[in-house]
Amino acid sequence: MNRARPGLPSLVRITLGVLLAASLALPEAWASGASSQGGGAGSGDRKERMTKRPRNEAELTGGELIQLETMWIPASEPGGRRQYFGMTVRLYPETGRFADACYKAPWVNEALINYFHQHPLEQASQAALDRDALRRALKALVDTVAGLGVIKTITILDGASEPPTENDADLSLVCG
């Protein structure tokens, strides 16, 4: 005897069944659609092409900087509350050290997130990011994580900055 409850639970079961069936059918549809549209490395899909380049060939992109993903860092407010604001970091590798910088970029990203959670800024503004003491502390942290002579300089920008040039975006994609 079927004891299915009327109403919402059966509707949920039906919805889940339809979603499961659709998710199983979509990869086949995408694969057939990609082959019929000429997808792949020659199709002009830049992200697909660039993710296939190994990190040890990072200098072949022609980029000059590695832009890390925008991170949300804490800043103290009066009264002890924390406010979070976006910050974008750009790493400028030394000439001839692009592969080393590329391999270390994710480690630098993680170290910066940890640093800011242990040392929240006093205010959420570009002025707080532009302090020389903060810049020196972050450069020392980057040198510790990436190694001396790998990253020439770093730039810290408030929020999600303007997009880098195409070559810099390609380098950031390879290293990200």
Backbone as a chain_set.jsonl record, in Angstrom:
{"seq": "MNRARPGLPSLVRITLGVLLAASLALPEAWASGASSQGGGAGSGDRKERMTKRPRNEAELTGGELIQLETMWIPASEPGGRRQYFGMTVRLYPETGRFADACYKAPWVNEALINYFHQHPLEQASQAALDRDALRRALKALVDTVAGLGVIKTITILDGASEPPTENDADLSLVCG", "coords": {"N": [[0.842, -1.181, 0.0], [0.615, 2.163, -0.867], [1.698, 4.839, 0.901], [1.896, 7.589, 0.414], [2.06, 10.952, 1.249], [-0.314, 13.495, 0.738], [0.057, 16.645, -0.945], [2.598, 18.967, -0.107], [5.023, 17.319, 0.494], [4.967, 15.279, -1.546], [5.08, 16.861, -3.797], [7.59, 17.974, -3.445], [9.166, 15.671, -3.751], [8.641, 15.05, -6.435], [9.64, 17.349, -7.704], [12.362, 17.188, -6.985], [13.005, 14.807, -8.302], [12.65, 15.576, -10.999], [14.616, 17.587, -11.178], [16.92, 16.055, -10.709], [16.87, 14.32, -12.93], [17.139, 16.217, -14.965], [19.677, 17.272, -14.364], [21.267, 15.087, -14.882], [20.926, 14.829, -17.603], [21.908, 17.203, -18.699], [24.856, 17.366, -18.956], [25.304, 15.759, -21.284], [23.877, 17.207, -23.191], [25.295, 19.626, -23.191], [27.79, 18.708, -24.075], [27.191, 17.761, -26.668], [26.293, 20.126, -27.772], [28.574, 21.744, -27.645], [30.284, 20.404, -29.4], [28.929, 20.658, -31.803], [29.011, 23.355, -32.172], [31.585, 23.948, -32.605], [33.323, 24.115, -30.399], [36.066, 24.371, -28.032], [39.695, 24.607, -27.954], [40.293, 26.165, -30.202], [38.151, 27.842, -30.551], [38.012, 30.415, -29.645], [37.376, 30.821, -27.023], [38.685, 32.306, -24.524], [39.204, 31.882, -21.757], [39.074, 29.099, -21.514], [41.228, 28.348, -23.177], [43.403, 29.572, -21.825], [43.458, 28.417, -19.275], [44.566, 26.024, -19.758], [47.247, 26.421, -20.088], [50.292, 25.71, -18.569], [51.536, 26.627, -15.296], [54.286, 26.996, -15.219], [54.831, 28.174, -17.604], [54.084, 30.783, -17.46], [55.202, 33.279, -18.133], [54.843, 33.464, -20.839], [52.419, 34.595, -21.393], [52.599, 37.309, -21.623], [51.819, 39.15, -19.792], [52.18, 41.53, -17.033], [51.461, 41.64, -14.412], [49.955, 39.958, -11.61], [46.745, 39.686, -10.78], [45.029, 39.236, -7.878], [42.035, 37.589, -6.728], [39.276, 39.62, -5.65], [39.205, 40.278, -2.238], [37.508, 40.06, 0.907], [37.937, 41.983, 3.627], [38.306, 42.566, 7.184], [37.432, 45.549, 8.986], [37.738, 47.691, 11.739], [35.124, 49.327, 13.485], [33.887, 52.241, 15.2], [32.89, 51.434, 18.486], [33.481, 48.798, 18.459], [32.478, 47.065, 16.539], [32.748, 45.072, 13.533], [33.345, 45.786, 10.171], [33.182, 44.76, 6.812], [35.125, 45.077, 3.889], [35.82, 45.297, 0.372], [38.893, 44.414, -1.212], [41.495, 44.552, -3.55], [44.377, 42.931, -4.651], [47.377, 43.381, -6.386], [50.072, 41.688, -7.748], [53.382, 42.189, -8.695], [55.59, 40.491, -10.455], [59.157, 39.82, -10.303], [61.392, 40.249, -13.051], [61.873, 37.397, -14.982], [61.016, 35.708, -12.975], [58.445, 34.822, -13.158], [57.168, 32.275, -13.234], [57.739, 31.262, -10.66], [56.415, 33.215, -9.106], [53.851, 32.773, -10.006], [53.263, 30.181, -9.081], [53.294, 30.718, -6.35], [51.307, 32.61, -5.9], [48.606, 31.787, -5.036], [49.235, 31.037, -2.406], [50.146, 33.427, -1.336], [47.78, 34.89, -1.474], [46.183, 33.518, 0.443], [47.745, 33.974, 2.745], [47.523, 36.764, 2.969], [44.777, 37.059, 3.496], [44.623, 35.766, 5.994], [46.35, 37.465, 7.459], [44.934, 39.939, 7.491], [42.668, 39.216, 8.931], [43.739, 38.735, 11.383], [44.813, 41.19, 11.955], [42.853, 43.547, 11.838], [41.896, 46.396, 9.862], [41.835, 49.868, 10.865], [39.951, 51.498, 9.77], [37.66, 51.394, 7.029], [38.832, 52.151, 4.181], [40.446, 53.634, 1.294], [42.503, 55.255, 2.142], [43.339, 54.032, 4.503], [44.489, 51.749, 3.455], [46.621, 52.813, 2.09], [48.668, 53.468, 3.828], [52.094, 53.719, 4.709], [53.307, 52.015, 6.588], [51.612, 49.782, 6.612], [51.89, 48.941, 3.969], [54.621, 48.21, 3.944], [54.572, 46.122, 5.831], [52.911, 44.257, 4.538], [54.405, 43.766, 2.213], [56.655, 42.557, 3.359], [55.427, 40.266, 4.355], [54.588, 39.057, 1.942], [57.108, 38.596, 0.781], [58.08, 36.735, 2.599], [56.333, 34.571, 2.215], [56.375, 34.073, -0.607], [59.046, 34.131, -1.183], [62.231, 35.758, -1.217], [62.893, 38.231, -3.67], [61.077, 37.332, -5.572], [58.566, 38.603, -5.9], [58.336, 41.821, -7.031], [56.931, 44.211, -6.389], [53.883, 45.217, -4.712], [50.493, 46.155, -5.167], [47.764, 47.648, -3.605], [44.368, 47.854, -3.839], [41.317, 49.541, -3.301], [38.3, 47.858, -3.106], [36.744, 46.186, -5.938], [38.819, 46.493, -8.404], [39.477, 48.336, -11.48], [39.422, 46.365, -14.426], [42.329, 44.426, -15.323], [44.73, 44.717, -18.067], [44.36, 42.778, -21.124], [46.463, 40.884, -21.416], [47.483, 40.881, -18.794], [45.226, 39.945, -17.459], [45.132, 37.388, -18.537], [47.515, 36.313, -17.484], [46.866, 36.44, -14.764], [44.762, 34.64, -14.721], [46.025, 32.215, -15.397], [47.641, 31.922, -13.164], [45.915, 31.893, -11.021]], "CA": [[0.0, 0.0, 0.0], [1.38, 3.384, -0.982], [1.264, 5.801, 1.928], [2.397, 8.915, 0.074], [1.269, 12.035, 1.83], [-0.7, 14.482, -0.271], [0.497, 18.018, -0.713], [3.962, 19.439, -0.284], [6.083, 16.319, 0.38], [4.987, 14.629, -2.859], [5.537, 17.885, -4.725], [9.038, 18.062, -3.273], [9.738, 14.47, -4.365], [8.532, 15.182, -7.885], [10.58, 18.396, -8.093], [13.709, 16.635, -6.876], [13.163, 13.84, -9.386], [12.82, 16.314, -12.253], [15.929, 18.223, -11.135], [17.925, 15.014, -10.858], [16.854, 13.89, -14.323], [17.683, 17.313, -15.78], [21.119, 17.393, -14.134], [21.926, 13.967, -15.551], [20.824, 15.019, -19.044], [22.6, 18.408, -19.136], [26.209, 17.19, -19.497], [25.235, 15.268, -22.659], [23.428, 18.305, -24.046], [26.405, 20.572, -23.329], [28.838, 18.092, -24.891], [26.771, 17.758, -28.064], [26.222, 21.518, -28.211], [29.938, 22.246, -27.83], [30.884, 19.831, -30.595], [28.253, 21.174, -32.986], [29.327, 24.769, -32.332], [33.015, 24.125, -32.818], [33.965, 24.513, -29.154], [37.422, 23.882, -27.82], [40.778, 25.585, -27.883], [40.32, 27.055, -31.347], [36.881, 28.534, -30.714], [38.053, 31.781, -29.161], [37.046, 30.875, -25.603], [39.981, 32.649, -23.938], [39.385, 31.269, -20.459], [39.365, 27.684, -21.734], [42.594, 28.269, -23.708], [44.417, 29.996, -20.87], [43.565, 27.523, -18.136], [45.349, 24.862, -20.167], [48.668, 26.773, -20.066], [50.846, 25.404, -17.243], [52.079, 27.774, -14.565], [55.7, 27.23, -15.518], [54.885, 28.946, -18.844], [53.344, 32.015, -17.172], [55.783, 34.441, -18.809], [54.419, 33.468, -22.241], [51.169, 35.346, -21.544], [52.892, 38.706, -21.929], [51.343, 40.01, -18.713], [53.165, 42.087, -16.109], [50.993, 41.575, -13.033], [48.993, 38.921, -11.232], [45.709, 40.289, -9.948], [44.334, 38.256, -7.06], [40.591, 37.815, -6.614], [38.907, 40.574, -4.62], [38.978, 39.638, -0.943], [36.753, 40.869, 1.862], [38.738, 42.047, 4.842], [37.622, 43.281, 8.266], [37.879, 46.855, 9.478], [37.059, 48.018, 12.992], [34.293, 50.526, 13.54], [33.692, 52.679, 16.582], [31.969, 50.571, 19.202], [33.978, 47.441, 18.42], [31.909, 46.247, 15.46], [33.578, 44.892, 12.351], [32.746, 46.001, 8.86], [34.028, 44.128, 5.811], [35.13, 45.783, 2.612], [36.581, 44.625, -0.667], [40.244, 44.86, -1.494], [42.128, 43.804, -4.625], [45.84, 42.992, -4.59], [48.107, 43.077, -7.614], [51.456, 41.287, -7.519], [54.242, 42.447, -9.848], [56.752, 39.601, -10.333], [60.46, 40.224, -10.824], [61.693, 39.723, -14.376], [62.434, 36.054, -14.947], [60.489, 34.94, -11.843], [57.0, 34.707, -13.342], [56.695, 30.942, -12.85], [57.78, 31.199, -9.189], [55.334, 34.06, -8.607], [52.595, 32.129, -10.38], [53.034, 29.077, -8.147], [53.131, 31.228, -4.988], [50.183, 33.553, -5.815], [47.539, 31.333, -4.133], [49.742, 31.056, -1.03], [50.149, 34.842, -0.946], [46.376, 35.25, -1.264], [45.777, 32.947, 1.732], [48.484, 34.674, 3.801], [46.937, 38.101, 3.119], [43.485, 36.91, 4.181], [44.919, 35.49, 7.406], [46.926, 38.674, 8.052], [43.907, 40.955, 7.756], [41.758, 38.765, 9.979], [44.455, 38.88, 12.647], [45.115, 42.617, 12.112], [41.855, 44.329, 11.092], [42.188, 47.815, 9.661], [41.108, 50.766, 11.76], [38.826, 52.052, 9.005], [37.504, 50.803, 5.699], [39.014, 53.19, 3.166], [41.695, 53.577, 0.544], [43.524, 55.915, 2.959], [43.862, 53.026, 5.43], [45.319, 50.837, 2.676], [47.765, 53.525, 1.544], [49.669, 53.772, 4.855], [53.402, 53.125, 4.424], [53.561, 50.911, 7.521], [50.849, 48.634, 6.134], [52.525, 48.482, 2.731], [55.866, 47.523, 4.301], [54.224, 44.862, 6.498], [52.399, 43.323, 3.536], [55.521, 43.379, 1.337], [57.452, 41.594, 4.124], [54.651, 39.027, 4.369], [54.667, 38.486, 0.599], [58.47, 38.078, 0.615], [58.202, 35.535, 3.426], [55.554, 33.488, 1.612], [56.787, 33.787, -1.982], [60.507, 34.085, -1.269], [62.847, 37.043, -1.57], [63.211, 38.417, -5.069], [60.071, 36.783, -6.482], [57.605, 39.687, -6.152], [59.006, 43.12, -7.009], [56.103, 45.157, -5.645], [52.456, 44.91, -4.652], [49.575, 47.294, -5.158], [46.524, 47.328, -2.9], [43.313, 48.727, -4.334], [40.03, 49.468, -2.61], [37.209, 47.277, -3.88], [37.044, 45.453, -7.168], [39.428, 47.525, -9.233], [39.245, 48.234, -12.915], [40.032, 45.127, -14.906], [43.658, 44.601, -15.901], [44.801, 44.539, -19.518], [44.076, 41.408, -21.537], [47.614, 40.032, -21.082], [47.528, 40.75, -17.334], [44.113, 39.075, -17.099], [45.545, 36.03, -18.888], [48.507, 35.889, -16.485], [46.135, 36.23, -13.513], [43.984, 33.416, -14.883], [46.948, 31.087, -15.339], [48.205, 31.816, -11.818], [44.864, 31.881, -10.009]], "C": [[0.886, 1.242, 0.0], [0.844, 4.405, 0.019], [1.829, 7.195, 1.661], [1.461, 9.968, 0.633], [0.905, 13.036, 0.734], [-0.066, 15.835, 0.055], [1.977, 18.214, -0.959], [5.005, 18.336, -0.375], [6.114, 15.628, -0.973], [5.444, 15.614, -3.931], [7.054, 18.031, -4.647], [9.71, 16.867, -3.924], [9.72, 14.571, -5.88], [9.546, 16.214, -8.39], [12.013, 17.886, -8.044], [13.986, 15.617, -7.976], [13.407, 14.521, -10.716], [14.2, 16.978, -12.292], [17.052, 17.216, -11.313], [18.011, 14.553, -12.309], [17.468, 14.965, -15.226], [19.193, 17.422, -15.596], [21.877, 16.252, -14.783], [21.924, 14.139, -17.062], [21.651, 16.206, -19.537], [24.023, 18.163, -19.628], [26.217, 16.668, -20.925], [24.827, 16.384, -23.613], [24.553, 19.313, -24.255], [27.493, 19.992, -24.223], [28.444, 18.105, -26.364], [26.677, 19.174, -28.602], [27.603, 22.086, -28.47], [30.545, 21.695, -29.103], [30.217, 20.37, -31.852], [28.567, 22.644, -33.213], [30.816, 24.995, -32.512], [33.736, 24.558, -31.576], [35.367, 23.967, -29.057], [38.427, 24.996, -27.913], [40.767, 26.56, -29.049], [39.086, 27.918, -31.486], [36.908, 29.979, -30.25], [37.653, 31.907, -27.711], [38.347, 31.055, -24.831], [40.218, 31.951, -22.618], [39.749, 29.792, -20.611], [40.794, 27.512, -22.242], [43.621, 28.528, -22.627], [44.534, 29.052, -19.679], [44.372, 26.288, -18.488], [46.843, 25.155, -20.189], [49.199, 26.448, -18.665], [51.481, 26.636, -16.606], [53.54, 28.043, -14.897], [55.897, 27.942, -16.857], [54.177, 30.292, -18.686], [53.885, 33.222, -17.938], [55.358, 34.535, -20.265], [53.113, 34.235, -22.459], [51.415, 36.794, -21.941], [52.409, 39.663, -20.858], [52.458, 40.47, -17.801], [52.746, 41.96, -14.657], [50.026, 40.422, -12.858], [47.985, 39.595, -10.314], [44.987, 39.178, -9.207], [42.85, 38.585, -7.037], [40.319, 38.832, -5.504], [38.611, 39.822, -3.329], [38.269, 40.61, -0.009], [37.482, 40.818, 3.188], [38.016, 42.868, 5.911], [38.264, 44.63, 8.56], [37.067, 47.154, 10.724], [36.256, 49.293, 12.835], [34.232, 50.989, 14.982], [32.634, 51.808, 17.261], [32.363, 49.107, 19.127], [33.392, 46.548, 17.346], [32.904, 46.124, 14.316], [32.74, 45.114, 11.105], [33.704, 45.348, 7.868], [33.978, 44.932, 4.529], [36.074, 45.081, 1.651], [37.93, 45.265, -0.91], [40.816, 43.958, -2.594], [43.636, 44.013, -4.538], [46.401, 42.607, -5.947], [49.562, 42.801, -7.251], [52.24, 41.522, -8.806], [55.499, 41.592, -9.699], [58.034, 40.245, -10.866], [60.64, 39.606, -12.21], [62.371, 38.363, -14.229], [61.92, 35.185, -13.815], [58.985, 34.735, -11.944], [56.469, 33.347, -12.905], [56.68, 30.795, -11.332], [56.627, 32.003, -8.585], [53.977, 33.42, -8.856], [52.263, 30.989, -9.422], [52.721, 29.589, -6.736], [51.925, 32.156, -4.816], [49.044, 33.041, -4.92], [47.972, 31.325, -2.662], [49.748, 32.484, -0.489], [48.727, 35.285, -0.639], [45.905, 34.774, 0.12], [46.459, 33.67, 2.893], [47.913, 36.071, 4.034], [45.595, 38.041, 3.841], [43.708, 36.667, 5.667], [45.463, 36.723, 8.122], [45.83, 39.671, 8.428], [42.892, 40.496, 8.802], [42.42, 38.807, 11.35], [44.75, 40.338, 12.972], [44.093, 43.442, 11.341], [42.275, 45.796, 10.966], [41.361, 48.657, 10.626], [39.907, 51.4, 11.074], [38.814, 51.43, 7.621], [37.609, 51.902, 4.652], [40.323, 52.985, 2.437], [42.812, 54.231, 1.341], [44.145, 54.931, 3.946], [44.787, 52.063, 4.706], [46.608, 51.489, 2.193], [48.847, 53.845, 2.57], [50.97, 53.017, 4.569], [53.685, 51.928, 5.328], [52.838, 49.644, 7.07], [51.49, 48.062, 4.874], [53.814, 47.703, 3.019], [55.578, 46.177, 4.952], [53.735, 43.826, 5.487], [53.493, 42.872, 2.58], [56.406, 42.367, 2.058], [56.743, 40.244, 4.189], [54.739, 38.312, 3.018], [56.056, 37.888, 0.357], [58.688, 36.806, 1.43], [57.515, 34.35, 2.76], [56.096, 33.094, 0.243], [58.295, 33.602, -2.118], [61.038, 35.436, -1.701], [63.15, 37.086, -3.059], [62.217, 37.837, -6.056], [59.068, 37.866, -6.879], [58.323, 41.013, -5.971], [58.236, 44.108, -6.145], [54.668, 44.665, -5.63], [51.684, 46.218, -4.658], [48.288, 46.829, -4.496], [45.485, 48.35, -3.33], [42.026, 48.492, -3.559], [38.994, 48.889, -3.556], [37.682, 46.452, -5.059], [37.537, 46.486, -8.171], [39.03, 47.376, -10.69], [39.966, 46.997, -13.425], [41.425, 45.396, -15.489], [43.606, 44.452, -17.418], [44.563, 43.075, -19.859], [45.224, 40.457, -21.172], [47.728, 39.811, -19.572], [46.4, 39.858, -16.839], [44.456, 37.626, -17.418], [46.547, 35.492, -17.868], [47.813, 35.594, -15.161], [45.329, 34.947, -13.564], [44.863, 32.168, -14.775], [47.412, 30.846, -13.903], [47.16, 31.649, -10.729], [44.387, 30.573, -9.566]], "O": [[1.814, 1.341, 0.803], [-0.328, 4.778, -0.025], [2.201, 7.901, 2.598], [0.24, 9.88, 0.504], [1.742, 13.377, -0.101], [0.295, 16.11, 1.2], [2.534, 17.679, -1.918], [5.841, 18.404, -1.276], [7.2, 15.405, -1.509], [6.128, 15.224, -4.877], [7.721, 18.193, -5.669], [10.732, 17.031, -4.589], [10.696, 14.209, -6.536], [10.23, 15.98, -9.387], [12.79, 18.128, -8.967], [15.089, 15.575, -8.52], [14.273, 14.098, -11.481], [14.878, 16.937, -13.319], [18.034, 17.499, -12.0], [19.106, 14.411, -12.854], [18.228, 14.651, -16.142], [19.917, 17.642, -16.567], [23.023, 16.432, -15.196], [22.828, 13.647, -17.738], [22.06, 16.215, -20.698], [24.384, 18.72, -20.664], [27.059, 17.091, -21.718], [25.366, 16.494, -24.714], [24.749, 19.802, -25.367], [28.062, 20.71, -25.045], [29.269, 18.423, -27.22], [26.954, 19.402, -29.78], [27.786, 22.84, -29.426], [31.243, 22.413, -29.819], [30.883, 20.526, -32.875], [28.408, 23.139, -34.329], [31.259, 26.143, -32.564], [34.7, 25.318, -31.677], [35.802, 23.189, -29.906], [38.074, 26.175, -27.947], [41.202, 27.7, -28.884], [38.977, 28.667, -32.457], [35.93, 30.703, -30.438], [37.593, 33.026, -27.201], [39.031, 30.08, -24.519], [41.323, 31.469, -22.371], [40.633, 29.294, -19.914], [41.503, 26.617, -21.783], [44.603, 27.796, -22.514], [45.624, 28.906, -19.125], [44.82, 25.572, -17.592], [47.642, 24.225, -20.299], [48.607, 26.875, -17.674], [51.906, 27.563, -17.296], [53.984, 29.191, -14.86], [57.028, 28.28, -17.208], [53.723, 30.873, -19.671], [53.116, 34.092, -18.346], [55.502, 35.596, -20.873], [52.741, 34.497, -23.603], [50.544, 37.437, -22.526], [52.574, 40.875, -20.999], [53.543, 39.889, -17.784], [53.566, 42.148, -13.757], [49.374, 39.971, -13.801], [48.324, 40.023, -9.211], [44.403, 38.286, -9.823], [42.453, 39.722, -7.296], [41.062, 38.891, -4.524], [37.859, 38.848, -3.327], [38.416, 41.826, -0.126], [37.629, 39.757, 3.796], [37.218, 43.751, 5.595], [39.47, 44.817, 8.403], [35.862, 46.905, 10.769], [36.665, 50.22, 12.136], [34.499, 50.208, 15.895], [31.605, 51.491, 16.665], [31.662, 48.253, 19.67], [33.771, 45.381, 17.246], [33.789, 46.964, 14.152], [31.59, 44.684, 11.01], [34.917, 45.383, 8.071], [32.918, 45.412, 4.127], [36.996, 44.373, 2.057], [38.09, 46.482, -0.828], [40.635, 42.741, -2.561], [44.109, 45.137, -4.372], [45.963, 41.641, -6.572], [50.198, 43.58, -6.54], [51.814, 41.103, -9.882], [56.381, 41.925, -8.907], [57.998, 41.097, -11.754], [60.085, 38.544, -12.493], [63.316, 38.202, -13.457], [62.337, 34.033, -13.693], [58.319, 34.5, -10.935], [55.419, 33.276, -12.266], [55.721, 30.264, -10.772], [55.947, 31.538, -7.67], [53.071, 33.51, -8.028], [51.116, 30.845, -8.997], [51.959, 28.953, -6.007], [51.554, 32.461, -3.682], [48.55, 33.813, -4.098], [47.157, 31.58, -1.775], [49.399, 32.722, 0.668], [48.493, 35.98, 0.35], [45.301, 35.539, 0.872], [45.823, 33.948, 3.91], [47.827, 36.517, 5.178], [45.309, 38.876, 4.699], [43.056, 37.29, 6.505], [45.084, 36.999, 9.26], [45.804, 40.184, 9.547], [42.313, 41.333, 9.495], [41.734, 38.904, 12.367], [44.921, 40.688, 14.14], [44.423, 43.99, 10.29], [42.923, 46.352, 11.853], [40.33, 48.218, 11.134], [38.949, 51.795, 11.739], [39.848, 50.995, 7.114], [36.608, 52.512, 4.278], [41.2, 52.256, 2.9], [43.964, 53.808, 1.234], [45.348, 54.988, 4.2], [45.772, 51.604, 5.284], [47.586, 50.795, 1.916], [49.861, 54.445, 2.211], [50.953, 51.834, 4.231], [54.246, 50.931, 4.874], [53.4, 48.551, 7.141], [51.616, 46.846, 4.73], [54.066, 46.663, 2.41], [56.259, 45.192, 4.663], [54.101, 42.654, 5.57], [53.511, 41.711, 2.173], [56.867, 41.409, 1.437], [57.385, 39.198, 4.088], [54.942, 37.099, 2.966], [56.173, 36.799, -0.205], [59.402, 35.903, 0.995], [58.058, 33.246, 2.744], [56.26, 31.907, -0.038], [58.762, 32.98, -3.072], [60.39, 36.167, -2.45], [63.606, 36.101, -3.638], [62.475, 37.843, -7.259], [58.759, 38.026, -8.06], [58.854, 41.302, -4.899], [58.81, 44.762, -5.275], [54.281, 43.81, -6.427], [52.176, 47.252, -4.205], [47.783, 45.746, -4.792], [45.692, 49.557, -3.202], [41.7, 47.358, -3.208], [38.828, 49.371, -4.677], [38.85, 46.076, -5.161], [36.75, 47.259, -8.717], [38.347, 46.429, -11.08], [41.016, 46.629, -12.898], [41.671, 46.452, -16.071], [42.569, 44.104, -17.982], [44.564, 42.223, -18.97], [44.985, 39.356, -20.677], [48.029, 38.707, -19.119], [46.592, 39.09, -15.896], [44.109, 36.727, -16.653], [46.44, 34.344, -17.438], [48.134, 34.605, -14.502], [45.22, 34.241, -12.562], [44.484, 31.187, -14.135], [47.56, 29.701, -13.478], [47.507, 31.29, -9.604], [43.502, 30.495, -8.715]]}, "num_chains": 1, "name": "protein.A"}
